Amino acid sequence: MTEAITPLTARPAWRALTEHHAAIRERHLRELFAEDPGRGESLAVEAVGLYLDYSKNRITDETLRLLLQLAEASGLRARIDAMFRGEKINITEGRGVLHVALRAPRGATILVDGENVVPGVHAVLDRMSAFVSRVRSGDWRGHTGKRIRNVVNIGIGGSDLGPVMAYEALRHFSDRSMTFRFVSNIDGTDFAEAVLDLDPAETLFIVSSKTFTTLETMTNARTAREWLLRGLRGDEKAVARHFVAVSTNAEKVAEFGIDTANMFEFWDWVGGRYSMDSAIGLSTMLAIGPDHFRALLDGFHQMDEHFRTAPFERNLPVLMGLLSIWYVNFFDAPTIAVLPYEQYLKRFPAYLQQLTMESNGKRVTLDGVEVDYQTSPIYWGEPGTNGQHSFYQLIHQGTRLIPCDFIAFHKSLNPMGRHHDLLLANVFAQSEALAFGRTPEEVRAEGTPDWLVPHRVFTGNRPSNTILAEQLTPEILGKLVALYEHCVYTQGVIWNINPFDQWGVELGKALAQRIIPELESEQEPALDHDGSTNALIRRHRKIGKRSKG
Ligand code: F6P
């Protein structure tokens, strides 16, 4: 039996890590730093403008050696190459996985079924740029001749979270004379609130959906169309000036009534949660302009090249992926907190939730065998310093081990008095407090009465990474997103699962289709669900219909 097909937990590298974990799990970061005060610099890597300090992790040189050995034994190098070569590594859907082609420079060659996809990528980018320039300059006008001032992206999941996150993250670079809104939820409130103060004559809708079949997006798109036509006296011709589509499915776009001349294409080798740099980024490009969008893509590409070529011991996504495996699989850590100390990154944790958990929330291997180890942790977080006054208590003194990724920037985009140094002081203080804590002796020495000492002790030994960059720019955002994309792939390779399908979302969608007519029918339907679901449906039919009056 070769190493590659030996079950993960039976591999020598895994077993060695299990033994090593037993030997060092009690070691405290206080000791590790006392033994090697230089680890703050030696366990840090700088690449493509991102600095990763991973010294406050519960690792030794031996841990790193074994984790790197695990990566080699899992065939990570070959699997990275397979992705970049366009191999059909998404085996359950028979597709290549080529978000890296979306940011490949003009002139690069990446083959899918023998065809170089890079020229097509740039053709779409050029069309997007031309369209964006027309809208931003006022050349593209609404049906009544008014300038487009509002852009509403309608999409969900990967067709929403990336655009929302990027818009918020890059707001500093956006055209402030335009209003951007994002509608995702099928809850009508989302649409109602998004357009409440908008003039239809000045509003452009981008219907973003890879499949163009998603219930939420199609329902919202139909509602948007009715809203527009109501506001523009029912003139159907208005649709062409106020609706564009982003999709892989030209047929469905045409069926919906959007001229495919107003469609920006992407491809089935781009996963939804990996698509913010495809035409799904049209709202981002409208906000920040084509040049900044190209800088964003360049940032992605630089991280792609780093991931593809850097030795694993200096490879940021590989190191972060391996460290997450160390905590999830050996320390049983259920979650990882991502804590950006940058207000513009307020939606970054939400974006990462889909990227990480829809990718690696899997329970069978590529061969369909149930795993006997944990896969994706739960990713969550909020921007600092807000989180400090909310859930950090649990991270510092709770019973669970929660590894944290702190993200911060040396320069503020809005320098204002002391704010930025105070912000940075907080992020550095948090990782210091988590790692080193405060001993009972230290607490007592402050004059704390004995009975209060246990409450005031910080055990420390709580690990974190700190990611620093100079300033949040489009280029840096691309690097950060690609860092996590490739960290997710690294995890998926080690766990031997497919990070690129999402069958887990199907059952709920199918059951909803069955329940819709049961809620809408005039006649009392014969219900055939479980007792709980039947009762919930009956209750809603009774109360919901009554309140509709
Ligand atoms: O339901 C999950 C999902 O398929 C995501 O993977 C995807 O990002 C989202 O729905 C939206 O899909 P689409 O872009 O096809 O509307």
Residues whose N, C-alpha, C, O or C-beta is under 5 A from the ligand:
A	BS01	F6P	I156 G157 G158 S159 S208 S209 K210 T211 F212 T214 T217 G272 R273 Q502 V505
